[in-house]
């Protein structure tokens, strides 16, 4: 399967005719890996799109990566999580300036000189699913061992000197879980685990709005839901998303709504935050993941 990660939130902003001026959009292209032959048919690459001219150009590739899962931009540097590589690209020099191997790297977050990394790998157990690195030399500072947290993890949200992390065990079919891990970023240790409930298994995205945290949940890939968590009261509300089987990472916050799209489909749905309701929104006439 060939999949293009188009910085979904920016794609939505363009689709919804946002008024902010965007000069450049960095695009993470997952490429194509043939699991039957074990060959990389299209390499992972990062490109730049100019909304004013409509021009796209590839700026660098990550050789040896089967797929990609996350991209961040900060202070002229592009951070990419791809397969087993954490790569840092300098947009001024046009070079990869730092790269280390992290088996099963999934998502990344930057905060106060730290790089928070989540991990997961199909059909393989790892010694840890959350690691914390020094942002400037990529040395490992600490990790949460699997004897404390034994499940694969996904998205990361930094809030009040804590890292909230979606825990889903999504690589183990039929054994999905629905939890949030909370990491104390001063002590660099696992502070607590939050159970989202049986209808909120397999959280794949994590969003903050008005002090509440929202998870988009794939459950067992036969239905999806959205959960609202209040960190102050620990109250949780979960709602099934009508007509959605699997989101596959396709969701974004815009205004007072969270927009989502089923994998391979064109219809957009909208979860309205104030009313806690979800309904079809509009046909985008394109799939944001292919």
C-alpha positions in Angstrom: 0.0 0.0 0.0 1.2 3.5 -0.8 0.3 6.1 1.7 0.9 9.8 1.7 0.9 11.6 5.1 0.0 15.2 4.0 0.2 16.9 7.4 -3.5 16.2 7.7 -4.3 19.3 9.8 -2.9 21.6 7.1 -4.7 19.8 4.4 -7.9 20.3 6.3 -7.1 24.0 6.8 -6.8 24.4 3.1 -9.9 22.4 2.4 -11.9 24.6 4.9 -10.6 27.8 3.2 -8.8 29.0 6.3 -7.8 32.7 6.1 -4.2 32.4 7.5 -1.4 32.8 5.0 0.7 29.6 4.7 4.0 30.1 2.8 5.2 26.5 2.8 3.9 23.1 3.8 6.3 20.3 4.6 5.0 16.9 3.3 5.9 13.5 4.7 5.5 10.8 2.0 5.4 7.4 3.5 6.5 5.7 0.2 5.8 2.1 -0.6 7.3 -1.1 0.9 6.5 -4.5 -0.7 6.1 -6.9 2.3 5.9 -9.9 -0.1 9.4 -9.2 -1.6 10.9 -7.2 1.2 11.8 -4.4 -1.2 11.4 -0.7 -0.8 9.6 0.3 -4.1 9.2 4.0 -3.3 11.5 5.5 -0.6 10.3 7.6 2.3 10.8 11.3 1.4 10.0 14.8 2.6 8.9 17.5 0.3 7.9 21.1 0.3 4.6 22.5 -1.2 4.2 26.2 -2.0 0.4 27.0 -1.7 0.8 30.3 -3.7 2.5 28.7 -6.7 1.1 25.2 -6.4 4.6 23.8 -6.8 5.9 20.8 -5.0 9.5 19.7 -4.7 11.2 16.8 -2.9 13.9 18.0 -0.5 15.3 14.7 0.9 14.9 11.0 1.2 15.5 8.6 4.1 17.2 5.5 2.6 16.4 2.1 4.2 13.1 3.2 5.9 10.1 1.0 5.0 7.6 3.7 6.1 7.2 6.9 8.0 5.0 7.8 11.0 5.6 11.4 12.2 7.0 14.8 11.3 7.7 18.0 13.3 9.1 21.4 12.4 11.0 23.6 14.9 13.5 26.4 14.4 14.5 25.5 10.9 14.8 21.8 11.6 12.6 19.0 10.4 12.3 16.0 12.7 11.1 12.7 11.1 10.2 9.3 12.6 10.5 6.7 9.9 10.6 2.9 10.5 13.8 2.6 12.7 15.2 6.1 12.2 14.9 9.4 14.0 16.3 11.9 11.5 16.9 15.7 11.9 17.1 17.7 8.7 18.4 21.3 8.5 16.4 23.3 6.0 19.2 25.8 5.6 22.0 23.4 4.8 19.7 20.9 3.0 21.4 18.1 5.0 20.4 15.4 7.5 22.5 16.7 10.5 21.6 14.0 13.1 20.2 10.5 12.8 19.9 7.6 15.2 18.3 4.2 15.0 15.3 3.6 17.3 13.5 0.3 16.5 9.8 0.7 16.1 9.7 4.5 16.5 6.2 5.8 16.1 5.6 9.4 17.3 7.8 12.2 18.6 7.4 15.3 20.7 9.8 18.1 21.6 9.8 19.9 24.9 12.5 21.8 27.0 15.4 20.1 25.4 13.8 16.6 25.4 12.6 14.4 22.6 9.7 12.1 23.7 9.5 9.0 21.6 6.8 6.3 21.4 7.4 2.9 19.9 5.7 -0.2 18.6 6.5 -3.0 16.2 4.4 -5.7 14.5 4.9 -9.2 15.8 7.8 -8.2 18.1 8.1 -7.2 21.8 10.4 -4.3 22.7 12.2 -3.6 26.0 10.4 -0.2 26.2 7.6 1.6 24.4 8.4 5.1 25.7 11.9 6.7 25.5 13.2 10.1 26.3 16.3 11.6 24.5 18.4 14.7 24.7 17.2 17.0 22.0 20.6 18.3 21.1 22.8 15.2 20.9 20.1 12.5 20.7 21.6 10.6 23.7 19.1 8.4 25.6 18.2 10.0 29.0 15.7 7.4 30.2 13.0 4.9 29.1 9.9 3.4 30.6 10.7 -0.3 30.8 8.1 -2.8 29.5 7.7 -4.2 33.0 6.0 -0.9 33.8 4.2 -0.4 30.5 3.9 -3.4 28.2 1.9 -2.0 25.3 2.7 -0.2 22.1 2.1 3.6 22.2 1.2 6.3 19.7 0.5 10.1 19.9 2.0 12.4 22.5 0.6 15.6 24.0 2.6 17.9 26.3 0.7 19.7 29.0 1.7 21.2 32.4 5.1 19.6 32.4 3.6 16.2 31.7 3.5 14.1 28.6 0.1 12.4 28.0 0.6 9.4 25.7 -2.0 7.3 23.9 -1.5 3.6 24.7 -3.2 1.2 22.4 -1.3 -2.1 21.8 -2.5 -1.7 18.3 0.0 -4.1 16.8 -1.5 -7.1 18.6 -4.7 -8.1 16.9 -7.5 -8.7 19.3 -5.6 -7.4 22.4 -6.0 -3.7 21.9 -6.2 -1.5 25.0 -7.4 2.0 25.7 -5.2 4.0 28.1 -3.3 7.2 28.6 0.2 7.1 30.1 1.2 10.2 32.1 4.9 10.9 32.2 6.4 13.4 34.8 8.8 15.5 32.7 10.7 16.7 35.8 11.4 13.3 37.3 11.3 11.6 33.9 9.2 8.7 35.2 5.8 7.1 34.6 3.4 9.0 36.9 0.2 7.1 36.3 -2.0 5.2 33.8 -5.5 6.3 33.0 -8.1 3.8 31.8 -10.3 5.2 29.0 -12.9 2.4 29.2 -13.9 -0.7 27.1 -15.4 1.4 24.2 -12.2 3.5 23.9 -9.7 0.9 22.9 -6.9 1.5 20.4 -6.5 5.3 20.7 -4.5 6.6 17.7 -4.7 10.4 18.0 -4.6 12.7 20.9 -5.8 16.3 20.8 -6.2 19.1 23.4 -8.9 21.7 23.4 -10.1 24.0 26.2 -8.1 22.0 28.8 -9.8 18.7 27.7 -8.0 15.8 26.0 -9.6 14.0 23.1 -8.6 10.5 21.8 -9.7 9.1 18.4 -10.1 5.4 19.0 -9.9 2.6 16.4 -11.2 0.0 18.8 -10.8 -3.4 17.0 -10.9 -1.9 13.5 -14.6 -2.7 13.2 -15.8 0.6 14.6 -14.3 3.9 16.0 -15.1 6.3 18.8 -13.9 9.6 20.4 -13.3 10.1 24.1 -13.1 13.3 26.1 -10.9 13.3 29.2 -11.0 16.0 31.8 -7.6 16.1 33.6 -9.0 18.1 36.5 -11.9 15.7 37.4 -10.8 12.5 35.6 -14.3 12.4 34.0 -14.4 10.6 30.7 -17.1 10.8 27.9 -16.9 8.4 24.9 -19.1 8.5 21.8 -19.2 6.1 18.9 -18.5 7.7 15.5 -21.4 6.9 13.2 -20.6 4.9 10.1 -16.8 4.8 10.7 -14.9 1.5 10.8 -11.2 2.6 10.9 -9.7 6.1 11.0 -6.1 5.2 10.3 -4.7 8.4 11.7 -6.9 10.7 9.7 -8.3 13.3 12.2 -7.6 17.0 13.0 -8.8 19.8 15.2 -10.2 23.0 13.5 -12.1 25.6 15.5 -14.6 23.9 17.8 -14.7 20.6 15.9 -12.6 17.5 15.3 -12.8 16.4 11.7 -12.1 12.8 10.7 -12.2 10.6 7.7 -12.4 6.8 7.4 -9.3 5.2 5.8 -9.6 5.0 2.0 -12.9 7.0 2.0 -13.7 10.6 0.9 -16.5 11.6 3.3 -15.5 13.8 6.2 -17.2 13.6 9.6 -17.2 16.2 12.4 -17.3 15.9 16.1 -18.6 19.1 17.6 -16.9 19.7 20.9 -19.4 21.9 22.8 -22.4 19.5 22.1 -20.4 16.2 22.1 -22.1 15.1 18.9 -20.8 13.6 15.7 -22.2 13.5 12.2 -21.2 13.5 8.5 -19.8 16.8 7.5 -19.0 17.0 3.7 -17.6 14.9 0.9 -14.0 16.0 0.4 -13.9 14.2 -2.9 -10.5 12.8 -2.0 -9.0 10.5 0.5 -6.3 12.0 2.8 -4.6 8.6 3.0 -4.1 6.4 0.0 
